[in-house]
Amino acid sequence: MNFRFKTRQVLVFILISLGAYLVFIFGFAWIYYYSASIEMTPYAKPYTERINFEKAVYFSIVTFHTIGYGDIHPVTQYGRQIVMIQSTISLFFTSIFSGFLVYFVIKRPQDVFTTKKVYIRLRKGNYFLSLRLGNKGRDIIDLQSKFEAWTIENNTRVRAFRCEEELPDLEKILYYDLKLDDPANRTLREAIVDALLNKTLLHMKFSFIGNDIKTGEQVAYAKYYDSRHLSFGKMFLNVYSWDPNGRRKNFKWGNFEKIEAMEPRSAEAFLSRPEKESA
């Protein structure tokens, strides 16, 4: 899907560039022809041959690409000025076209995504704040992540939590988990409980910076959530399986957002049990 979108972008760009190129070529050819500002060079036989529109197009192409065969040349001051203008335009046009074409070909598509919700998951008796990251493109390495949570009070942003850490390489699937039973994350858990009890609106942001494994291109990603995106769950449904060689296969991206439901009593326990208690 991303490949088709990228290919469509490249084709649209090429078609637009081709259209602009033809406008320049035929536009300047028309000027040369109707201004009678070019002639055959004397050593080009027969040099007395009248310049028709076809030869004007030929001269326009030769001039645009700064080839300069010399069989046709400008004979008026106006013609020389037009040649200089066309040559200057061709220099910028070629540079811009080449630069943008390379950009469209090698740039990384937007193939990184996260779950639409932030999940409070119960795993082995502990509560975690979790996100699932997906990547349909090349692997991303050297990930530096940041998770922030804040509220707005009296038109002022009040930070509730901030965490920065390194993450494993993002190949296809990666999980971001914050253990809410950890004393270091106590303020985050308290803020989440208040948000779930509708005492406040909690804003959250997950972001990371990494590098494309093949090109070295820096990849940045950010996703904003608020407490209306909080949901309870347990285990995420599998998106892929493993083959005997230890490689991922049979991807089912439709399962990316799917998660097992948490029992109501476990959700109630999260909201009611003392913060100092740990499972």
Secondary structure, DSSP 8 states (H G I E B T S, - for coil): -HHHHHHHHHHHHHHHHHHHHHHHHHHHHHHHHHHT-EEE-TTSSSTT----HHHHHHHHHHHHTT---SSEEE-SHHHHHHHHHHHHHHHHHHHHHHHHHHHHHHS--S-EEE-SSEEEEEETTEEEEEEEEEESSS-EEEEEEEEEEEEEETTEEEEEEEEEEEE--BSSEEEEEEETTSGGGHHHHHHHHHHHTTSS--EEEEEEEEEETTT--EEEEEEEEEGGGEEEES-B--S-EE-TTS-EES--GGGTT-B----HHHHHHHHHS-TT---
